[in-house]
Amino acid sequence: MKSHSILLSAAFSTLMAIGCGAPAAEVEEPAQLEAAEASASDDGMAGEGEAAAAMSAGEGEGEAAAADATALGPQISATGEVRFNFKPTGRVKKIFLAGNFNGWNPSNDAYLLSDEDGDGIYSISIELEPGVYQYKFVIDGRWTKDPNSPAAHPDGFGGQNGKFEVK
């Protein structure tokens, strides 16, 4: 029974990858899915807990958080600028931001996070129109959900995407 669900999961993942524009190379075989699930705890994320914040960070204390350049997760300004801050637990070479706002491109240099001040927090700011967005960080080629995202949504591969709204 488990092998049937894995095959169905792989078929669904293929359809999701085609539907969301993810490159076909990102579609994993059932054995890779099981291996990825087994190693999910070693993904360079700082913390495991989901943020308890509301999905929309454009209200009340979300505005105050937007002024904090070191607050982790997406910080949304009233003008639609979103600053993503991420602190990996280990050494990394490159961290990219991929989401439905850039076609889920895992290696677009325009979405490469940087740690300009050497404090271990990698950041990028982008302008977004009002809407609901999903995203992940791609850390040295490994797709990783932001543990500080205000909400989550299934990614079609057995994991979760970060989710937020720009109002």
C-alpha positions in Angstrom: 0.0 0.0 0.0 2.9 2.4 0.9 4.5 1.9 -2.6 1.2 2.9 -4.2 1.0 6.1 -2.2 4.6 6.9 -3.0 4.0 6.4 -6.7 0.8 8.5 -6.5 2.8 11.1 -4.7 5.5 11.1 -7.3 2.9 11.4 -10.1 1.2 14.3 -8.3 4.5 15.9 -7.7 5.3 15.7 -11.4 1.9 17.4 -12.2 2.5 20.1 -9.6 6.0 20.8 -11.0 4.6 21.2 -14.5 1.7 23.3 -13.2 3.8 25.7 -11.0 6.7 26.0 -13.5 9.3 24.2 -11.4 12.0 22.6 -13.5 11.5 19.0 -14.3 14.8 18.2 -12.6 13.2 19.1 -9.2 10.7 16.3 -9.5 12.0 13.5 -7.3 11.6 9.8 -7.7 9.9 7.8 -4.8 13.3 6.6 -3.4 14.5 10.2 -3.4 11.3 11.3 -1.7 11.8 8.8 1.1 15.5 9.8 1.4 14.6 13.5 1.5 12.0 12.9 4.2 14.6 11.0 6.3 17.1 13.8 6.1 14.7 16.7 6.5 16.1 17.5 9.9 19.5 18.4 8.5 18.6 21.2 6.2 20.5 24.3 7.5 17.4 25.8 9.0 17.6 27.8 12.2 14.8 26.2 14.3 11.9 23.9 13.5 8.8 25.7 14.8 6.3 27.4 12.7 5.9 31.1 13.3 2.6 31.8 15.0 2.1 35.1 13.3 -0.9 35.8 11.1 -0.6 35.3 7.4 -0.7 39.0 6.7 2.2 41.0 8.1 0.9 44.3 6.7 -1.1 45.1 9.8 -0.2 46.4 13.3 2.9 44.8 14.7 3.9 43.6 11.2 4.6 47.2 10.3 6.9 47.5 13.3 8.7 44.3 12.4 9.3 45.6 8.9 11.6 48.3 10.4 13.7 45.6 12.1 16.4 44.7 9.6 17.4 41.6 11.6 14.0 40.1 12.3 13.8 36.6 10.6 11.2 35.8 8.0 9.5 38.1 5.5 9.1 41.7 6.7 6.4 43.5 4.7 6.3 47.3 4.3 3.2 49.3 3.5 4.7 50.0 0.1 5.0 46.3 -0.9 8.7 46.0 -0.3 9.4 42.6 1.3 12.6 41.9 3.1 13.5 38.3 3.6 15.9 37.5 6.4 17.2 34.0 7.0 19.9 32.7 9.4 21.2 29.2 8.5 22.6 27.0 11.3 25.8 26.0 9.4 28.1 27.3 6.6 26.5 27.9 3.3 27.8 28.9 -0.1 24.6 30.3 -1.7 21.1 31.0 -0.6 18.5 31.8 -3.3 14.9 32.9 -2.9 12.4 31.0 -5.1 8.7 31.5 -5.2 5.6 32.0 -7.2 6.8 35.6 -7.8 9.8 34.5 -9.8 8.6 31.3 -11.5 10.2 29.1 -8.7 13.6 29.7 -10.3 16.1 28.2 -7.8 19.2 29.9 -9.2 18.3 33.4 -10.4 21.1 35.8 -9.3 18.6 38.6 -8.9 17.2 36.5 -5.9 20.5 35.6 -4.3 20.6 36.5 -0.6 23.6 38.1 0.9 25.2 38.7 4.3 26.8 42.0 3.7 27.6 42.8 7.4 28.8 39.3 8.3 26.2 38.8 11.1 25.1 35.4 9.8 21.7 36.7 8.6 21.3 36.5 4.9 18.8 39.0 3.3 17.2 40.2 0.2 14.5 42.9 -0.5 12.1 42.7 -3.4 9.0 44.7 -4.5 5.8 42.8 -4.8 2.3 43.8 -5.8 -0.6 43.0 -3.4 -1.3 39.3 -3.4 -0.7 36.0 -1.7 2.8 34.5 -2.2 4.6 31.2 -1.6 8.3 30.8 -1.4 11.3 28.6 -0.3 14.9 29.2 0.2 17.3 27.2 -2.0 20.4 26.6 0.2 23.3 25.2 -1.8 20.7 23.5 -4.1 18.5 22.2 -1.3 14.9 23.5 -1.2 14.1 24.6 2.4 11.0 26.1 4.0 11.5 29.2 5.9 10.9 28.2 9.6 9.9 31.9 10.3 7.3 32.2 7.5 4.0 33.6 8.9 2.1 30.7 7.3 2.6 27.5 5.3 1.1 25.8 2.3 1.7 22.2 0.9 4.3 22.3 -1.8 3.1 19.2 -3.7 6.3 17.3 -2.8 5.3 16.2 0.7 6.8 19.4 2.3 5.6 22.9 2.9 6.2 26.3 1.3 6.3 29.5 3.3 3.3 31.7 2.6 2.5 35.4 3.2 0.3 38.2 1.9 1.1 41.7 0.7 -2.0 43.9 1.1 
